[in-house]
Amino acid sequence: MSWPWFTEAITIAVLSLLVFAVMFGPLERAFAARPGQRAWRAGSGVDLAFFFGQYLLWSALALLVLDQVRGGLGDVVPAGWRRGAGSWPLAVQVAVAVVLGDLLVYGWHRACHAVPVLWRFHAVHHTAESLDWLAAHREHPLDGVTTQLAQNLPAMALGLSLGEVGALVVFRGMWGAFIHSNVRLDVGWLRFALGAPVLHHYHHARDVARTANYANLAPWIDVVFGTYQRPTGPETYALGVAEPAPRGYLALLVWPFDSRLRRSLRASGGSGSGGAEQIGSRGVDQGSGGYRPAANPSRAARRRALPLPPIGSSATVQVAHRRGSL
């Protein structure tokens, strides 16, 4: 049996992998945020599985979902409004779609860190205990497709086609990998407009992720909503999630659905990152780039009085990732 589409998908995936490696490999060696981190590290095999999973399967399913939503919007968005928006210059349409999409992604990302059932899927991205361009692809497919839906919804409502915004989609996707890469580079004012590794790495800090830097590719939104934090000093903080998490690719795909697996990992101590105290912005030591617990006894007392665990306490948090798209 001949499957030419599969052969083509494999070819595209391998070529894309090589492009990423050629682009980011030298940067990570020359400007390493964590100089002791190897190019092939613990977890690289799992991240590679996520990479090929995206290219060979999950991206196609995501496009199918987006196509169905695009078709459904034709019955929801008034034709007159869409015609009016279509009369705007293309640059204005794209700018509006990007800004609205980034705002939606910011809100969705914060929700994924705050709502336990959403966190279950988003936590998969945060299980990476080392960050580089390959770790950017560690993402549960349901987390990925919902984020892409939030990012693309304004563009689809405006009637923009992929051909009209394709170059921007590719650029933002590459920048999404860049902010995960093991790179320490000062990108100047671009960190507010497009994001920077130092900001997104800090979002992945085991004890910080629920409080800072949700707008992966548009940190100006974090500035507006008071969640922007730019650490200084070396990146010595721990990455990952506080709760025990599985290590394997298939286990991570099943993990959000399998409550028995989650209970078993907690009971056994699991193979995840282990426990850690959680901190807010006032617990950040900006001078050293490290962190310390923020003292707040009254807040802790209120939490202990709750009949259920505090939101997100069974996990600490994401991908950001996101590779950008329109």
Sequence and secondary structure as in RCSB ss.txt:
>XXXX:A:sequence
MSWPWFTEAITIAVLSLLVFAVMFGPLERAFAARPGQRAWRAGSGVDLAFFFGQYLLWSALALLVLDQVRGGLGD
VVPAGWRRGAGSWPLAVQVAVAVVLGDLLVYGWHRACHAVPVLWRFHAVHHTAESLDWLAAHREHPLDGVTTQLA
QNLPAMALGLSLGEVGALVVFRGMWGAFIHSNVRLDVGWLRFALGAPVLHHYHHARDVARTANYANLAPWIDVVF
GTYQRPTGPETYALGVAEPAPRGYLALLVWPFDSRLRRSLRASGGSGSGGAEQIGSRGVDQGSGGYRPAANPSRA
ARRRALPLPPIGSSATVQVAHRRGSL
>XXXX:A:secstr
   HHHHHHHHHHHHHHHHHHHHHHHHHHHS SSTT  SS TTHHHHHHHHHHIIIIIHHHHHHHHHHHHHHHTT
TS HHHHHHHHTS HHHHHHHHHHHHHHHHHHHHHHHHHSHHHHHHHHHHHT SS STTGGG   HHHHHHHHHH
HHHHHHHHT  HHHHHHHHHHHHHHHHHHHSS     TTHHHHT  HHHHHHHTBTTTTTTS   TT THHHHHH
T      S   S BS SS    SHHHHHHTTT HHHHHHHHHH  SS        GGGB TTTS B     HHHH
HHHHHSSS  TTTT            
